[in-house]
Amino acid sequence: MHPVLAFTRNRRIPLNIRRLIGEWFIRKSDRVFQLDIGSIYRGKLDNYVEWMVYVTGQYFEFPYINLVRRLFGKGVALDVGANVGNHSLAFSEFFDRVYAIEPYPPV
């Protein structure tokens, strides 16, 4: 693993510092990536959400997702504003069923 990614994916380092280092060294681009973060995450570095997944090696808004997992963790989840599917994929690991809705037609 590249040394910068080893640093930015180290969860012992505060997320804001990891993100800042990532911004200095890892540019947004059309590069496609695949990463195992509990589920196989396939993304592209052309948007902030997927760039954060690549840089940190965890789902975007990971603390929020863990809170939802602890409070609910089964049943049905509704992801309104699914966009790239980050939350839908994360929720699929612990909810019985996930419905993903993106109201913006181009997405």
Backbone bond lengths (Angstrom), bond angles and torsions (degrees), N, CA, C in turn:
res aa  C-N    CA-C-N  psi(-1)  N-CA   C-N-CA  omega(-1)  CA-C   N-CA-C  phi
1 M - - - 1.450 - - 1.526 108.65 -
2 H 1.302 115.12 142.08 1.459 121.20 178.45 1.534 109.41 -61.66
3 P 1.334 118.96 140.51 1.479 121.49 -177.47 1.528 114.23 -56.80
4 V 1.322 117.43 -35.83 1.469 119.33 178.91 1.523 109.80 -65.12
5 L 1.337 117.45 -42.65 1.466 120.19 178.70 1.523 111.38 -67.51
6 A 1.311 117.02 -34.86 1.463 119.85 176.41 1.534 109.91 -60.64
7 F 1.321 116.94 -36.91 1.468 121.57 178.15 1.525 111.05 -73.50
8 T 1.335 117.09 -49.68 1.464 120.17 -173.78 1.528 112.61 -70.94
9 R 1.327 116.95 -18.24 1.466 120.01 178.51 1.526 112.86 -97.93
10 N 1.310 117.39 4.78 1.458 122.38 178.56 1.531 108.85 -82.42
11 R 1.315 117.87 107.66 1.462 121.93 -174.35 1.521 113.46 -71.68
12 R 1.305 117.39 -7.85 1.477 119.75 176.37 1.524 111.36 -77.84
13 I 1.337 115.98 -17.21 1.465 121.56 178.92 1.529 107.25 -92.84
14 P 1.337 118.30 134.26 1.470 120.32 -178.73 1.529 112.04 -53.25
15 L 1.318 114.90 141.10 1.461 121.64 -175.50 1.524 112.26 -58.25
16 N 1.326 119.07 -40.08 1.464 120.19 -178.25 1.529 111.56 -63.44
17 I 1.321 118.10 -33.63 1.469 121.16 177.36 1.523 109.97 -72.36
18 R 1.322 116.94 -42.48 1.467 120.56 178.49 1.525 110.90 -61.59
19 R 1.331 116.53 -41.27 1.465 120.76 178.88 1.521 111.05 -64.63
20 L 1.311 117.18 -43.18 1.465 121.52 179.48 1.530 111.42 -61.60
21 I 1.322 117.36 -46.14 1.464 121.04 177.17 1.530 109.82 -61.91
22 G 1.312 116.30 -41.78 1.466 120.13 177.46 1.512 111.94 -59.18
23 E 1.334 117.65 -41.33 1.466 121.77 178.97 1.519 111.46 -62.58
24 W 1.313 117.56 -34.18 1.469 120.77 -179.91 1.527 112.18 -71.11
25 F 1.334 116.99 -35.48 1.463 119.93 -169.75 1.540 115.79 -113.11
26 I 1.311 117.94 -20.89 1.466 119.83 -175.29 1.521 108.45 -121.13
27 R 1.308 115.88 109.98 1.460 122.11 -175.87 1.530 111.59 -87.83
28 K 1.315 115.39 149.88 1.460 119.60 171.70 1.520 107.51 -69.41
29 S 1.329 115.91 140.62 1.462 121.09 -177.31 1.518 109.35 -160.21
30 D 1.317 116.63 -175.52 1.465 121.92 176.58 1.524 111.59 -84.92
31 R 1.321 117.32 6.14 1.469 120.96 -178.07 1.524 110.97 -61.70
32 V 1.314 115.59 134.27 1.456 122.92 177.93 1.530 108.23 -97.11
33 F 1.328 116.85 142.91 1.461 120.01 179.27 1.523 110.13 -138.91
34 Q 1.304 115.43 162.90 1.459 123.51 174.25 1.521 106.69 -136.76
35 L 1.324 116.05 133.88 1.451 120.75 -173.86 1.526 109.07 -145.18
36 D 1.320 117.16 137.99 1.457 121.34 176.47 1.525 108.25 -92.94
37 I 1.331 116.61 108.53 1.468 121.43 179.17 1.525 109.90 -124.18
38 G 1.311 115.76 39.88 1.462 122.39 -173.90 1.514 108.81 110.33
39 S 1.310 115.62 -45.19 1.460 125.21 169.08 1.527 105.65 -125.50
40 I 1.310 115.97 162.36 1.469 118.47 176.02 1.520 108.20 -75.28
41 Y 1.308 115.89 120.31 1.463 122.36 -179.68 1.519 107.73 -106.11
42 R 1.325 116.01 118.95 1.461 121.48 176.17 1.517 107.08 -108.41
43 G 1.307 116.01 126.42 1.456 118.71 -176.94 1.502 112.58 -148.60
44 K 1.315 113.76 -174.77 1.451 122.75 -179.03 1.525 107.21 -137.77
45 L 1.293 117.43 139.99 1.463 121.51 -175.55 1.524 113.50 -79.96
46 D 1.313 117.97 22.66 1.456 120.75 -176.55 1.526 113.82 -93.95
47 N 1.327 117.97 1.73 1.463 120.13 178.08 1.529 108.93 -140.96
48 Y 1.318 115.34 157.89 1.467 120.99 -172.98 1.526 113.46 -62.65
49 V 1.326 118.13 -43.23 1.468 120.96 -176.54 1.524 110.49 -60.59
50 E 1.320 117.57 -51.73 1.462 120.05 -177.94 1.527 111.73 -71.90
51 W 1.312 117.04 -30.98 1.465 119.95 174.73 1.535 109.47 -61.70
52 M 1.337 117.17 -43.31 1.469 120.83 178.56 1.527 111.50 -63.63
53 V 1.320 117.66 -39.29 1.464 120.78 177.22 1.527 109.15 -59.94
54 Y 1.316 117.11 -46.80 1.468 121.62 -179.03 1.533 110.91 -63.55
55 V 1.317 116.32 -46.65 1.471 120.73 -175.71 1.523 111.54 -67.93
56 T 1.336 117.80 -43.57 1.464 120.09 -174.01 1.528 113.53 -93.29
57 G 1.333 117.06 -16.99 1.458 119.79 -178.97 1.521 113.10 70.53
58 Q 1.331 116.87 23.57 1.456 121.66 177.81 1.518 108.64 -146.33
59 Y 1.319 115.80 163.74 1.459 119.52 178.66 1.511 110.65 -58.17
60 F 1.325 115.70 148.40 1.457 121.80 173.58 1.525 107.91 -64.77
61 E 1.313 117.75 138.74 1.472 123.92 -176.42 1.527 111.55 60.22
62 F 1.313 115.88 42.06 1.460 123.33 -177.72 1.532 113.16 -52.72
63 P 1.346 120.93 -44.04 1.474 120.03 179.38 1.534 112.01 -60.44
64 Y 1.331 116.98 -40.16 1.472 121.22 178.00 1.525 110.07 -63.34
65 I 1.316 116.87 -44.71 1.469 121.03 -179.65 1.528 110.22 -61.89
66 N 1.327 117.84 -41.42 1.469 120.71 177.96 1.525 111.57 -64.60
67 L 1.324 117.08 -36.72 1.462 120.49 177.11 1.531 110.10 -63.05
68 V 1.317 116.91 -46.32 1.469 121.11 178.21 1.528 109.88 -61.02
69 R 1.322 117.05 -42.06 1.471 121.27 178.79 1.531 110.62 -58.98
70 R 1.323 117.27 -43.98 1.471 120.75 -177.85 1.529 112.75 -71.94
71 L 1.324 116.80 -35.68 1.465 120.19 -177.59 1.523 113.33 -79.50
72 F 1.339 116.92 -34.65 1.462 119.75 -173.18 1.523 111.10 -120.61
73 G 1.299 117.63 -72.37 1.448 123.12 171.56 1.508 119.49 64.37
74 K 1.314 119.19 6.68 1.460 121.26 173.06 1.515 107.68 -163.69
75 G 1.314 116.42 170.86 1.453 120.09 -178.56 1.517 111.46 93.27
76 V 1.329 115.86 -141.65 1.467 122.22 -174.58 1.524 109.28 -116.87
77 A 1.339 115.87 135.80 1.465 121.90 175.77 1.516 108.63 -115.45
78 L 1.312 115.91 144.13 1.451 122.68 176.74 1.523 107.56 -120.18
79 D 1.318 116.57 118.21 1.467 122.23 178.72 1.523 107.51 -107.05
80 V 1.333 116.02 96.68 1.461 121.42 179.24 1.524 107.40 -93.87
81 G 1.323 115.08 123.13 1.456 120.69 -172.80 1.519 108.95 92.45
82 A 1.319 115.52 42.45 1.466 121.85 -171.81 1.528 113.43 -65.56
83 N 1.308 118.93 -27.78 1.459 124.00 176.18 1.524 112.96 43.69
84 V 1.339 119.73 -103.49 1.475 121.40 -177.45 1.522 112.51 -88.24
85 G 1.329 118.45 -9.09 1.458 121.19 174.82 1.518 115.86 91.23
86 N 1.317 118.45 10.97 1.464 122.24 -178.95 1.528 112.00 -54.95
87 H 1.328 117.07 -53.19 1.460 120.17 -177.78 1.529 110.98 -69.65
88 S 1.322 117.28 -37.75 1.468 120.47 179.14 1.523 110.68 -59.33
89 L 1.315 116.59 -45.43 1.462 120.35 179.69 1.526 110.50 -64.30
90 A 1.327 117.18 -44.61 1.468 120.68 178.96 1.527 110.58 -62.02
91 F 1.327 117.52 -46.05 1.459 121.06 -179.28 1.519 111.91 -63.70
92 S 1.321 117.49 -30.58 1.473 120.51 -179.29 1.524 112.34 -63.63
93 E 1.317 117.29 -17.87 1.460 120.98 178.94 1.529 112.59 -75.50
94 F 1.353 117.99 -22.70 1.466 118.15 -176.59 1.520 115.39 -135.99
95 F 1.326 118.80 -7.77 1.458 120.85 172.28 1.522 108.91 -96.17
96 D 1.337 116.53 152.05 1.469 121.00 178.90 1.523 111.67 -68.93
97 R 1.324 116.17 -35.54 1.464 121.22 -178.05 1.526 107.96 -148.49
98 V 1.339 116.32 142.65 1.465 121.58 178.92 1.528 108.53 -129.34
99 Y 1.316 115.85 128.88 1.462 121.47 173.93 1.525 107.32 -108.23
100 A 1.315 116.20 122.66 1.462 121.85 -179.19 1.518 109.12 -109.54
101 I 1.317 116.10 125.05 1.460 121.94 -178.60 1.533 107.90 -127.33
102 E 1.316 115.60 129.55 1.468 121.22 174.68 1.511 107.70 -122.65
103 P 1.335 118.78 106.46 1.462 121.33 -175.38 1.536 115.08 -74.84
104 Y 1.311 118.00 -9.81 1.470 120.83 -179.27 1.530 109.15 -87.68
105 P 1.346 118.25 105.92 1.476 121.40 -171.04 1.526 117.05 -52.18
106 P 1.339 120.83 -39.09 1.466 118.20 -179.83 1.549 114.27 -62.47
107 V 1.326 116.02 -26.10 1.462 119.75 -179.93 1.521 109.13 -84.80
